[in-house]
């Protein structure tokens, strides 16, 4: 069993603490290095001042070793005891002469770089044993060399004190950062907790509910908006499924009851074979009508769900409409109705050819159904840089104004046309297919002068290019 990962709040707290630990460690190391360098630079300046004063005295009294010794002794006695000012005089060959301070207690040779003549003066840090390292400066003077030293304990103590303060402050600051990180993570994750609780409460019975947003436009707000859009799509899908169930029950209940009643009546008594055959033929026609209704409802449910991206292809619109016209040409000829396709030949859209064929077939079928003998049905194509239009016009009786707002409703049949064959879903399916292709369909009619259905679809941008 895989170990359970810590919560996001714990992860954020640990990351805050780790980030602060690394940042403070680097900062403190840098600050300590800079402070230590500054402290020792001040120590070297102090050593240089002491050395310069002694060298100046030697140069004022060349050859007078007693006067120089007296001056050095007084300067050593008057210096800060913590510095332990130490002085050693060397002859021309580098042999030690008079010494004071640590140089008198311990044998400290002349710095090699000065003794060998490579440099006239030099600084170095010299370990003198238990007394710790000393800062030493050696210089050439008339008659030999002088070497001056001071204890670095005072300066090392100052640097060590700063280091101890840093080491003491580091865990405290990291702990405070962890607490603050926990508090910040808790506040930052509060909207996520609210979103989670709200999402758990949303089910198929209350899909109209939405996740809370703050209108701040931040990442959590965009997450809520995205999830709300997803819930909206689920709600639309569930609503479509419920409509399909209701439509199926509405469309199938009465015909199935009629079929059952007819079968029961037929079986009540013995009948001649010819009568049975007639009943079966009638039942077959009714079953076929039911099958057409079910297929129409399935196509409507599919189109309402939208067109899957993998089914989008470039469709030559004039070619597709020519195919639709050829399919209905025998029907038009039988009804003595002129069926014609007009418009440009280079118009393409992106979508599913079978769905688009269904859309325009429904419109043409409707137009032919209501166009009288010697009438005309015209399919006109038009386009600009962004859209393509297809207008299906007929010279039928038209649509009454009071029916215009209802013609795309499910199972709607205009007054006086209930006897016409059909499921009442043709225009509804056409509208949903147009929507699935990011388009729309509109109807216009003048009673007595026919009707025109206009389909607008996005044009494939390859044509514009």
C-alpha positions in Angstrom: 0.0 0.0 0.0 1.5 3.3 -1.1 2.2 5.7 1.8 -0.3 8.5 2.2 1.0 11.9 1.0 0.8 14.8 3.5 -1.9 17.4 3.0 -1.2 20.4 0.8 -1.2 22.6 4.0 1.6 20.5 5.5 3.5 20.5 2.2 3.2 24.3 1.9 4.3 24.7 5.5 7.4 22.5 5.0 8.2 24.3 1.8 7.9 27.7 3.5 10.2 26.5 6.3 12.7 24.9 3.9 12.8 28.0 1.7 13.3 30.3 4.7 16.0 28.0 6.2 18.0 28.0 2.9 17.5 31.7 2.4 18.5 32.7 5.9 21.4 30.3 5.9 22.8 31.8 2.8 22.2 35.3 4.0 23.7 34.7 7.4 26.8 33.1 5.9 27.2 36.0 3.6 26.6 38.6 6.4 29.0 36.8 8.7 31.7 36.7 6.1 31.3 40.4 5.4 31.3 41.3 9.1 34.3 39.1 9.8 36.2 40.7 6.9 35.3 44.2 8.2 36.4 43.4 11.8 39.7 42.0 10.6 40.2 45.0 8.3 39.7 47.3 11.3 42.2 45.1 13.2 44.8 45.5 10.4 44.2 49.3 10.3 44.8 49.4 14.1 48.0 47.3 13.7 49.1 49.5 10.8 48.7 52.6 13.0 50.7 51.1 15.9 53.4 49.9 13.5 53.6 53.3 11.7 54.1 55.1 15.1 56.9 52.8 16.1 58.6 53.1 12.6 58.4 56.9 12.8 60.1 56.9 16.2 62.8 54.6 14.9 63.4 56.9 11.9 63.5 60.0 14.2 66.2 58.3 16.3 68.4 56.3 13.9 70.9 54.2 15.8 69.6 55.3 19.2 68.3 51.9 20.4 67.8 53.0 24.0 65.4 55.9 23.0 63.6 53.6 20.7 63.3 50.9 23.4 62.0 53.4 25.9 59.4 54.6 23.5 58.3 51.1 22.6 58.1 50.1 26.2 55.9 53.1 27.1 53.6 52.4 24.1 53.2 48.8 25.0 52.4 49.7 28.6 49.8 52.3 27.5 48.0 50.1 25.0 44.8 48.1 25.6 45.6 45.0 27.5 43.1 43.0 25.4 45.2 43.8 22.3 48.5 42.7 24.0 50.6 44.9 21.8 53.8 43.1 21.1 57.0 44.4 19.5 60.3 42.7 18.4 63.4 44.4 17.0 65.7 42.5 14.6 69.1 43.4 13.3 70.1 43.3 9.6 70.7 39.6 9.6 67.2 38.9 11.1 68.4 38.0 14.6 66.0 39.1 17.3 67.0 41.8 19.7 64.8 43.6 22.2 61.2 42.1 22.5 58.0 43.1 24.3 54.6 41.4 24.9 54.0 37.9 23.4 57.3 38.2 21.5 59.1 38.3 24.8 57.3 35.2 26.1 57.4 33.1 23.0 59.9 33.0 20.2 58.3 34.3 17.0 60.6 34.6 14.0 60.6 37.4 11.6 58.1 37.0 8.7 59.9 35.1 6.0 58.8 37.3 3.1 60.4 40.4 4.8 63.5 38.5 6.2 64.3 37.2 2.7 63.9 40.6 1.2 60.9 39.8 -1.0 58.9 42.5 0.6 59.7 45.6 2.6 56.6 45.0 4.8 54.0 42.3 5.2 51.0 41.2 7.2 50.2 37.7 8.4 48.2 35.8 11.0 50.6 33.8 13.3 49.7 31.1 15.7 51.6 31.6 18.9 50.3 28.5 20.8 47.9 28.8 23.7 47.5 32.5 23.3 45.9 32.0 20.0 46.6 33.7 16.6 48.1 37.1 16.5 48.0 39.7 13.7 51.6 40.4 12.8 53.2 43.1 10.7 57.0 43.1 9.9 58.8 46.1 8.2 62.3 47.0 7.2 63.7 50.0 9.1 67.1 51.7 9.2 69.5 49.3 10.9 67.3 46.2 10.7 63.6 45.1 11.1 60.7 45.7 13.4 57.8 43.3 13.9 54.6 44.4 15.6 51.7 42.1 16.7 48.3 42.4 18.4 46.1 39.6 19.7 43.1 38.7 17.4 41.1 37.2 20.3 39.1 40.4 20.7 38.2 40.6 17.1 37.6 36.9 16.8 35.3 37.2 19.9 33.3 40.0 18.1 32.9 37.8 15.0 32.0 34.8 17.1 29.4 36.8 19.0 27.7 37.7 15.7 27.9 34.1 14.6 26.3 32.9 17.8 23.5 35.5 17.4 22.9 34.2 13.8 22.9 30.5 14.9 20.5 31.3 17.8 18.2 33.4 15.6 18.1 30.9 12.7 15.9 28.2 14.3 13.6 30.8 15.9 13.0 32.5 12.6 12.5 29.2 10.8 10.0 28.2 13.5 8.1 31.5 13.2 8.2 31.1 9.4 6.7 27.6 9.7 3.9 28.9 11.9 3.3 31.8 9.5 3.4 29.4 6.6 0.8 27.2 8.3 -1.4 30.2 8.9 -1.0 31.5 5.3 -1.6 28.0 3.9 -4.8 27.7 6.0 -6.1 31.0 4.7 -5.1 30.3 1.1 -6.7 26.9 1.1 -10.0 28.1 2.8 -11.6 28.8 -0.7 -10.5 25.3 -1.8 -12.2 23.8 1.2 -15.4 25.7 0.5 -15.2 24.6 -3.1 -14.7 21.0 -2.1 -17.6 21.0 0.4 -19.9 22.6 -2.2 -18.8 20.2 -4.9 -19.6 17.2 -2.6 -23.1 18.6 -2.1 -23.9 18.8 -5.8 -25.6 15.8 -7.3 -27.9 14.9 -10.2 -30.8 16.3 -8.2 -29.3 19.8 -7.8 -27.1 20.4 -10.8 -28.4 24.0 -10.9 -26.1 24.7 -8.0 -22.8 26.3 -8.6 -19.4 26.6 -6.8 -18.7 29.9 -5.0 -16.6 32.6 -6.6 -15.2 35.8 -5.3 -15.0 37.8 -8.5 -11.3 38.4 -7.8 -10.1 36.8 -11.0 -7.4 34.7 -9.2 -6.5 31.1 -9.9 -9.1 29.7 -7.5 -11.8 31.9 -9.0 -10.8 30.6 -12.5 -10.9 27.0 -11.1 -14.4 27.6 -9.8 -15.5 29.1 -13.1 -14.1 26.2 -15.0 -15.8 23.6 -12.7 -19.0 25.6 -13.0 -18.8 25.4 -16.7 -18.2 21.7 -16.5 -21.2 21.3 -14.1 -23.2 23.4 -16.6 -22.3 20.9 -19.4 -23.2 18.0 -17.2 -26.5 19.7 -16.3 -27.2 20.2 -20.0 -26.3 16.5 -20.7 -28.6 15.3 -17.9 -31.4 17.6 -19.1 -31.0 16.2 -22.6 -31.2 12.7 -21.2 -34.3 13.6 -19.2 -35.9 15.2 -22.3 -35.1 12.1 -24.3 -36.7 9.9 -21.7 -39.8 12.2 -21.5 -40.0 12.5 -25.3 -39.7 8.7 -25.6 -42.4 8.2 -23.1 -44.6 10.8 -24.8 -44.1 9.5 -28.3 -44.3 5.8 -27.5 -46.9 5.5 -24.8 -50.0 6.1 -27.1 -48.8 4.1 -30.1 -47.7 1.2 -28.0 -51.1 1.2 -26.2 -52.8 1.3 -29.6 -50.7 -1.6 -30.9 -51.5 -3.7 -27.8 -55.2 -3.0 -28.0 -55.2 -3.9 -31.7 -53.4 -7.1 -31.0 -55.7 -8.0 -28.2 -58.8 -7.3 -30.3 -57.4 -9.4 -33.1 -56.7 -12.3 -30.8 -60.1 -12.3 -29.2 -61.6 -14.6 -31.9 -60.6 -16.7 -34.8 -60.2 -14.7 -38.1 -59.5 -15.6 -41.7 -55.9 -15.7 -42.8 -56.4 -12.6 -45.0 -57.7 -10.6 -42.1 -54.7 -11.6 -40.0 -52.4 -10.5 -42.9 -54.0 -7.1 -43.1 -53.7 -6.6 -39.4 -50.0 -7.6 -39.4 -49.3 -5.2 -42.4 -50.9 -2.4 -40.5 -49.0 -3.3 -37.3 -45.8 -3.3 -39.4 -46.5 0.2 -40.7 -47.1 1.5 -37.1 -43.9 -0.2 -35.9 -41.9 1.4 -38.7 -43.4 4.8 -37.7 -42.3 4.1 -34.1 -38.8 3.2 -35.3 -38.6 6.5 -37.2 -39.6 8.4 -34.2 -37.0 6.6 -32.0 -34.3 7.3 -34.5 -35.3 10.9 -34.7 -35.1 11.3 -30.9 -31.7 9.6 -30.9 -30.4 11.9 -33.6 -31.7 14.9 -31.6 -30.0 13.7 -28.4 -26.7 13.2 -30.2 -26.9 16.7 -31.8 -27.7 18.3 -28.5 -24.6 16.7 -26.9 -22.5 18.6 -29.5 -20.2 17.5 -32.3 -17.0 15.6 -31.1 -13.8 17.3 -32.3 -12.6 14.1 -34.0 -15.6 14.1 -36.3 -14.8 17.6 -37.7 -13.8 17.5 -41.4 -13.6 20.1 -44.2 -17.0 19.8 -46.0 -17.6 21.2 -49.5 -21.0 22.8 -49.0 -22.1 23.1 -52.7 -21.2 19.5 -53.3 -23.1 18.4 -50.2 -26.2 20.4 -51.2 -26.1 19.0 -54.7 -26.2 15.5 -53.1 -29.2 16.5 -51.0 -31.0 17.9 -54.1 -30.3 14.7 -56.1 -31.6 12.6 -53.2 -34.9 14.6 -53.2 -35.2 15.1 -57.0 -37.5 12.0 -57.5 -39.8 13.3 -54.8 -39.8 16.8 -56.4 -40.5 15.4 -59.8 -43.3 13.3 -58.5 -44.9 16.4 -56.9 -44.0 18.5 -60.0 -42.0 20.9 -57.9 -38.8 22.6 -59.3 -35.8 22.0 -57.0 -32.7 24.1 -57.7 -29.3 24.8 -56.1 -27.8 28.2 -56.8 -24.7 30.1 -55.5 -20.8 30.0 -55.6 -19.0 26.7 -56.0 -16.1 27.3 -53.6 -17.6 27.4 -50.1 -16.4 25.1 -47.4 -17.2 24.6 -43.8 -15.8 22.4 -41.0 -18.0 19.8 -39.5 -19.6 16.4 -39.9 -20.9 15.8 -43.4 -23.6 13.2 -42.3 -25.0 15.6 -39.7 -25.0 18.5 -42.2 -26.7 16.3 -44.8 -29.3 15.5 -42.2 -29.8 19.2 -41.4 -30.4 20.3 -45.0 -32.4 17.1 -45.8 -34.8 18.0 -43.0 -35.2 21.5 -44.4 -35.7 20.4 -48.0 -38.0 17.6 -47.0 -40.2 20.1 -45.1 -40.2 22.5 -48.0 -41.2 19.8 -50.5 -43.9 18.5 -48.1 -45.7 21.9 -48.0 -45.0 23.2 -51.5 -48.0 22.7 -53.9 -47.9 21.3 -57.4 -45.9 23.4 -59.9 -44.3 25.2 -57.0 -40.6 25.9 -56.5 -38.0 25.0 -53.8 -34.7 26.9 -54.0 -31.4 26.2 -52.2 -29.2 29.3 -52.3 -25.6 29.5 -51.1 -23.9 32.7 -50.0 -20.6 33.4 -48.1 -18.2 36.1 -46.9 -14.8 35.8 -45.2 -16.1 34.4 -42.0 -19.5 32.7 -42.6 -21.5 30.7 -45.0 -25.2 31.0 -45.5 -27.7 28.5 -46.9 -31.2 29.6 -47.6 -33.9 27.0 -48.3 -37.0 28.8 -49.7 -40.3 27.4 -50.9 -43.5 28.8 -52.5 -45.8 27.0 -50.1 -48.6 28.5 -47.9 -46.1 29.9 -45.5 -46.1 29.8 -41.7 -48.7 31.8 -39.7 -47.2 34.5 -37.5 -48.5 32.9 -34.3 -46.7 29.7 -35.2 -43.3 31.3 -35.9 -42.0 31.2 -32.3 -43.0 27.5 -31.9 -41.8 25.9 -35.1 -38.5 24.7 -33.6 -40.1 23.2 -30.5 -40.2 19.4 -30.1 -43.2 17.6 -31.5 -44.8 20.9 -32.5 -47.2 20.6 -35.5 -48.9 23.6 -37.0 -52.7 23.8 -36.8 -54.2 21.8 -39.6 -51.1 19.8 -40.3 -51.4 17.2 -37.6 -52.3 14.6 -40.2 -49.1 15.1 -42.2 -46.6 12.3 -41.7 -43.6 13.0 -39.5 -42.3 12.9 -36.0 -42.4 16.6 -35.3 -38.7 16.7 -34.6 -37.3 17.6 -38.0 -36.8 21.3 -37.4 -35.6 20.7 -33.8 -32.9 18.4 -35.1 -31.9 20.9 -37.8 -31.5 23.6 -35.1 -29.4 21.4 -32.8 -27.2 20.3 -35.6 -26.6 23.9 -36.6 -25.7 24.8 -32.9 -23.4 21.8 -32.7 -21.5 23.3 -35.7 -21.3 26.7 -33.9 -24.0 28.1 -36.2 -27.7 29.0 -36.1 -30.9 28.7 -38.1 -33.6 31.3 -38.5 -37.0 31.2 -40.2 -38.9 33.9 -42.1 -42.3 33.6 -43.7 -45.1 35.6 -45.3 -48.4 33.7 -45.2 -49.4 32.7 -48.7 -45.9 33.4 -50.2 -43.8 30.6 -48.7 -41.1 30.3 -46.1 -37.4 30.7 -46.0 -35.0 28.9 -43.5 -31.5 30.5 -43.3 -28.6 28.5 -41.9 -25.5 30.3 -40.9 -22.3 28.3 -40.3 -18.7 29.4 -39.6 -16.7 29.2 -42.9 -13.5 27.1 -43.0 -10.7 29.7 -42.6 -8.6 27.9 -45.3 -10.9 29.5 -47.8 -10.3 32.9 -46.4 -6.5 32.3 -46.5 
